[in-house]
Amino acid sequence: MGFKPGLPELLIVLLLVVLLFGVGRISKIAGELGSGIRSFRKGLKGEEPEDNPAKEEPEDKPGA
């Protein structure tokens, strides 16, 4: 028989993770993981990574 964790077990594991690492560190790790996944997907599509999206904005020309 396999073990299928239910809601109480998942909540206990989540509580232990929060106690060990803290909320701030978990959010930072989750943000970095999301950024890595986005970069990986862009790489699969063949898109160039955007280091600075401000570079692609057109600059205002004086006197125009």
N, C-alpha and C positions, 0 to 999 in steps of 0.2 A: 504494500500500500504506500502511496505517495503522500507527502505532507503538503497540504494546501493551507497556507496562512490566511486567516480570516482578518476581519477589521480590527479586533482587539490586539492581535499579534503585530499587525502593521503599525498600529498606534504606539505600541510599546517600543518597537524598533525605532520609529521616528523620534520619540521622546529621548531615547538613549543617544541617538546621533546628535540631536540638538544640544543635549547636556554635554557631550564630549567636545563638540566643535564650536558651538555658539552660532547664533542666528546670522551674525555679520559674515562670518567665514563661509557658512553654507551658501549664502546668497552670492558671495564673490565667486565661489567655485562653480555655482550653477550658471552665472553669467559668462564665465570663461568657457564652460562646456558648450553653452549655446552659441557663443561666438565661433568656437572651433567647428561645430556642426555646420553652421552657415558657410564658413570658409570651405569646408569639405564639399558641400553641395555645389558651391560656385565652381570649385575645381573640377567636379564631375561634369558640369555643364560646359566647361571651357571658358568661363568668364574670367576676366582679369580681376584680381582683388583690388578693392578701393581702399587705398591707404588714407586718403584725405578727400572726402566728398566735396569739400569747398573748392578744390582745384578745378572742378568741372563747371562751376557756376560762371556765367559770363561776367566779366568785369565791366563796371560802368565807365563809359568814356566821358571825360569832361567836355562840355560844350555840345553834347549830342542831344 
